[in-house]
């Protein structure tokens, strides 16, 4: 009779014991909180871990509406749901991913990537369905103006706040999971960067009272990420199957275009119309002041401000919110002035280049006042060409022959701060869409 071999036991409180039993330890802590609900003495404390705090009853025509805002007690609730996320992570790993890995016989590198994508597919699919349900029931898709109307959105419905707390808990739980899952050292910096970006954006939307915009952006982001990790899973099972990567490429481009459109509408045209643009932390009005006084003071945006101000059309977010939307005639003037300034700069470069070529063909030394004048003219032409080329990142050296090289869009943006022309071309479409939403 063959005896079943017992699993190797690890010393209590050792690292191996913690790694192999971290889900069981988390389950015990969660179970103790639920047991505390059964007793009147500890029930009030247990509710701090389970339910969102800072509820406020607001009278409405149909009765009272319960809303929530954020505070320090949210950290206790997030801590509880971190343990919930650790338990669910272990369940998906043990009962789904490990069984599939045994059949596929993947290498160690593919095994690690397969586990990562498998966990993220489960999370992104769940979050995608949950986020879609929230934005539909709250009416954020049917009424896009609600994304910026009545800002700041200090008070949140229950499902919105609970969604944000669970999102923060999941991405915080991913930090200890790097240790529990024994992630390779080469993959840790990449995953840490991804976790930090998600935490920064989700916490920023939650703390800056941009929860409505954050929900739509998370919906778009999770949609693209779901297809990407799903394509990775299919690729690991069959390396010749790359069709889902083509689907992901299309979805990625579409979601990024929607993200850009939302950014222009909400940040560029919606929030600057808020009546109160002052910094009032006690009322939650933080982003309007930050946007109008800091973001639009960057040197990158000053060339656009100068061109728009020259024709009497201020950019949104500069304090004068009564001039929205921009009239079509003024917009045509902005575009025409931009083209004229570009043409005049091109003519000056050509004139300076021709003067330099003619000057270099003359002798470098001449006697008398005429020679000194020609030498001074040559030097001024060379300085003009060099300064023009250096300011645009293009041009040519005065010691070589040939036409001047026109600057590329990346060089133009890096050296002068002017936005590329594609942004001006898309501006009328964004303005037309903004007018329809009014």
Buried (B, 14 or more C-beta within 10 A) or exposed (E): EEEEEEEEEBEEEEEEBBEBBBBEBBBEBBEEBEEBBEEEEBEEEBBBBBEBBBEEEEEEEEEEEEBBBBEEEBEEBBEBBBBBBBBBBBEBBEEEBEEBBEEEEBEEEBBBBBBBBBBBBBBBBBBBEBBBEBBEEBEBBEEBEBBBEEBBBBBBBEBBBBBBBBBBBBBBBBBBBBEBBEBEEEBEEEBBEBBEEBBEBBBEBBBBBBBBBBBBBBBBBBBBBBBBBBBBBBBBEEEEEEEBBEEBBEBBEEBEEBBEBBEBBBBBBBBBBBEEBEEEEEEBBBBBBEBBBEEBEEEEBEBBBEBBEEBEBBBBBBEEBEBBBBEEEBBEBBBEBBEEBEEEEEEEBEEBBEBBBEBBEEEEEEEEEEBEEBBEBBEBBBEBBBEBBEBBBBBBEBEEEEEBEEBEEEBBBEBBBBBEBEEBEBBBEBBEBBEEBE
